[in-house]
Amino acid sequence: MYRINVLKTLTFLFFAITMSVSATNNSDEVISVEQESPVKNLKTEIKEYISHHLLDSYDFTLFSYTNDAGEHQYVGAPLPIILIDNGLKVFSSSKFHHGEKVAEVDGQYYIVHHNKIYKTDALGTIEYNEEHHATNEKPLDFSITKNVVFIILVGLMMLFMFSRMANSYKKNPIPKGIGRLLEPIILYIRNDIAIPNIGEKHYRKYMSYLLTVFFFIWIINLLGLTPLGVNVTNNIAVTLALALTTYFITTFSGNKNYWKHIFWMPGVPLPMKIILAPIELLGTLIKPFSLMIRLYANITAGHIVLMSIIGLMFIFKNWIGSPLSFGLAFALSLLELLVAALQAYIFTMLSALYFGSAVEEHDDHH
């Protein structure tokens, strides 16, 4: 049984955390409630709720409600804000009160606008250019957002699970507890993904990464289906970090045959070599791009469709439409469970294919 290299997990998690950025909010579009019908107002509220659900945030909110005084109340926990702006500034996100207030720190004022932190004045003034983009100065932001918290939690969860699993194998070769669930999956990744695509000779050095990326994507996707509002893999910066990790491993693993078949293909006429070389080189860049977009688009689209169908229950408000929407949402939730595992499998499979092509020892005379 393989002892999983947890350093790979931590390195890859650090990569994802440092590149994780917040999505853009569309809070500039102010809609006049008085001029719209109740149904249209409800549709707008549902649309805004879905957009908010998909965004990363500087605090962790389970739910919110409006009290008798008409004030918004939030149930959750603040997260640490870490800024570099003429020195290190560390404070709690509660100062922003969920983006509704200006935070004053060491004589400097900051505001959350479009889910990003800008410098401002005591009144929270935001200046715009001709294209209506904010022109306020942005400090260097290393804040621990909601997505980053769950990236770290999943990393610690994996470290705990597989460390216990590795220790149990030292005492008894028969799996116990969660090992009974994990061992068949690990053996499947080894026997049906790594060995066929990379080869018996080279697959071992890639197993730690393949296992790490599979379980990370799978677990983080499953958390995205819970009411916690965690949607890490629908942040394109995170999927970019995962894709770049695969790309760099492939690039630095490439042997002379790999690069020869990219820049100077054997058995191809000279004019065709000159034409095909830039195309082949472009192909090496398209591969990580496809990994990034596939994972991001599938997870994001699934969440939007599922929440849109749930929102239909509040629009129909009758005994026919609402049960139908609920039944369809339930069926899609089961499908999303499959998609969560399928996207982890596809990412792992394609990574193994790329590694295999990089270390393959070609026979030019075949």
N, C-alpha and C positions, 0 to 999 in steps of 0.2 A: 504494500500500500504506500502511496506517495505521501511524503511529508511536504506540505504546501509551503512554499517560500513566501512568508508573510511580508518580507521586504518589498517584493513586487507589488503587493497590495498597497502598502503605504506609499511607495513611489508613485504609483498610478493614481492614488487618491489625492496626493499632493498636487499632481499635475491637473487633475480635474478641479480641485479647490481654487488654485491660483488663477485659473482661466475662467472660473465661473462668474458670469456677469448677469445683471438683472435685465429682464425683458422690459419693453417699453409699454407704458400705460397710456391710455387714450383719454385722460381726464380733461383735456382741453375742450372736448366736445360737450358743451353745456346745452341741455335740452330743456325747453320750456315745458314744464309739467302742465301748466294751465291750458296750453293750446292743443294738447293731445288727448286722445280718447283713453279711457282706463285700460283697454286691451293693449293699445300701443305702449302706454306707460309700463305695463307689466312686461311686455316683450323687451323693452329697453332695460328694465331692471334685471331680467334674466340674462340678457346679453352682457351687461356690465358685471354681473356676478360670475359668469363663465370666464370673462376676461380676467377678473381679479383672481379667480381660482387658479388660472394657469400661470400667474406671475410669481416670481420669487419675491420675497419681502424681507424687511429688516427686523421683523418681529414674528413670533409664532402665535397665530390666532386660531383657536378652535372654532369659535363662532362669535357672532355679534348680535346685538338686539338694541331696540330703542326703548328707553324707559318712559315713564309717564310724563317727564318734563320735556320729551322730544330729543333727548341727548343720546348719542350713540355710545353703547357700552360694549367693551370687548373682553372676552374671556380667553386668556392665553398667557404668554410670557414674553418679556422683552429680550432682545439679544444684544451682544456687545457691538458697538460701532467703533471701528478702528480707522482713523484718518491720519494721513501725513500732510500737514499744512503748516509750514513754519514750525516743525516739530511734531511729535507724536501726540495725537489727541484720542483718548479712549473714554467713552461714556456709554450710557445705556440708551437703547433706542426708545425707551419710554419718554425721553425728552421731546421726541417728535410727535408723540401721542397719535401714532398711526398716520403720520403725514399731515396732521391737521394743525400743527404748531411749529414755530421756529425754535430751534435749539441754540442756546447761547453757551459757548465753551471757551474759557480763557479770553473773553472779549471778542471772539469771532462768532458769527451767526451762520447757521446752516439750515437748509430746508430740503425736504424730500419732494422732488418734482419729477413726474413721469418715472417714478421708482428709481431715481438716481439722486445723489446728494449734491447740492450746489451751495456755494457761498452766497450769502445775501446780506441784507441789513436787518435791523430790528423789526421792520415791518414785513419782511419776507418778500421783498420786491424781486420779481423775475423779469429780466429784459430779454427781448426777442429780436431776431434779425428779420429780414424781409420774407424769409421762408417760414417764419413763426417757429424757429428753433431757439431754445434758450441759449443765451450767450454768457450767462454768469460763469465765473470760474469754478471748476470742479476740483476738489482736493483728491489726492491719491487715496483710493478707497480699498481697504483690506478688511472690510467689515465681515463679521460672521453672520451670513444670511441664513434663512430657513433651509435652503437647499444645501448649503455647506454643512449645517448641523447634521442633516440626515446622511450626507456623504460620510462624515466622520463616524456617525453611529453605525452605519452599515459596515464600515471598515473595522470598527471595534467588534461588532457582532461576528463578522467572518473570522477575525483573529481569535476570538474566544471559541467559536465552534470548532475550527480546524485544529487549534492547539490542543483542545481536549481530545479530539479525535485521534491526533497523532500520538498523544500520550497513552491513550487507551490501547493502541496497537503495540506499544512497547510491552505491555503486560499480557495482552491476549490478542491473538490474530483474528478472533471472531468479533465483528463489529457489535457495539452495544449502543443503545439509546439512539441519538440522532444519526450516528454512524450507519445504522441500518438503512436510513433513507439516502444518505449522501454517497455511500460507497457505490451503489449501482450507477448513479449519475456520473461519478468520477470515472468509473470503468468504461462507461459509454463514451465519454469525451476522449478517453485514451484510445479505446479500441476502434471506435467508429468515426472519430474526427481527426485526432492527432496522427495516428499511425498511417491510415490510408492516404492522407494528404501531405504529410511531411516525410514519412518514411521511418523505418525501424532505426536507421542509423542516427538521425538527428532529432527525433521528436521529443526526447527527454528534456532537453534544455528549454523547450517552449511550453512544457506542460504547466509549470507554475503560473505563467501568464494566462494561458488559455482557461485554466480553472478559475483564476481570479476574476477575469473579465466576464466569464459566463455567470458566476454566482453574484457578482456585483450588479450586473444589469438585471438579472432575474429578480433579485431581492428588492432592488430599488424600484423596479416596475410594479412589483406586488404592493409595495407601500403606496405607490401612486393610485392604487385602486381603493385604498382605505379612505375614510372621511377626514383624514389628517390634512388633506390639501397639499400633499407633497408630490411635486411633478418634476423630478430632477432631470430625467432624460428628455423632457420637452424643452429644456434649456439648451439651445444649439451650441453654446460655449462648452458645455459638459460633453456632448457627443463629439464635438471637435477635438477635445482633449483625448478622448478614447481613441478616435480615429488616428490622430497624430501619433499616439503611442504605438499603435499597430504599424503605422507607416515608418517610424524611425527604427523599430525592431526589424522590419523587413529590409529597409535600406542598409542598415549596418550588418545585417546577416548575409547580404548578397555576396555570392562567390564570383569568381571570374567568368564562369559560364553564364550567370545571371546577367551581368553587365555586358557581356559579349553579345548575348541575344537581344539586348536592347539597342546598343550602339553600332554593332557590326555583325549582323545576322549571318551565320555561316550558310553557304549554299544559295545565297541570294545575289543576283547581279548587282554590280556596283551602283548604277543609277538608282535602283530600288532601295539599296542600303541608305543612300543619302536622303531619299524621300521618307522612308519608314522610320529612321532613327528619331526624328523629333516627335513623330506620332507615338512611338513606343515610350519615349520619355514622358510625353503628356499622359499616357496611360497609367504610369506609376503615380501621377498626381490625382488622376480621376478616381483611382481605387479608394483612397481614404475619404475623398469627397462623397463617394457613394455610400460608404459606411456611415458617415456623419448624417447625411440627409435621410437615409432609410430609417435609422433608429429614431431620429428626431420627428420625422413626418408621421410615422406610424403611431407613435405614442401620443403626439399632440392631436392628431385627427381622431383617435379613439376617444380621448377625453372630451373633445368638443362635441362629438356626435352623442356620446352617452349623456352628458349633462344637458344637451339640447333636448333630448327625448324626455329626460326627467322634468325639464322645464315645461314641456307640453301638458303635463298633468295639471299645472297651475293655470294654464290657459283654457283648457277644455272645461274643467270643473263640472263634469257630468259623469254619469255611471257607465257610459260607453267609452268615451275618449280616455279618461284617466286610467281605468284598468288596462286598456290596450297599451297605453304609454308605459305603464308600470311593467307589464309583461314583456314588452320589447326591450325596456331598459334592463330587466333581469336577464334576458337572453343575451344581450350585448355584454353584460357584465361577465357572464360565463365565457363569452368569446374573448373578452379582454384578458381573462386569465390565460387563455391559450396564446394570445398575442404576446403577453409578457414573457412567457417561456420561449416562444418562437423567435422573438427578436434577439434574445440572448443566444439562442442556438445559431441563428443566421450570422450574427456578428462573430461568434467564435469559429464557426465553420469557414467563413471568408478569411478571417485572420489566419487560420491554419493553411488555407489554400495559398495565401500570399507568402507565408513563411516557407511552404513547400517549394514554391517556384523560385525562391531566393537561394535555397540550398540544394536544389536538384542538380545532380551531376549528369549533364546531357551527353548523349552519344551522338556526335556530329556525323558519324558515318552510317547511322541507322537508316 
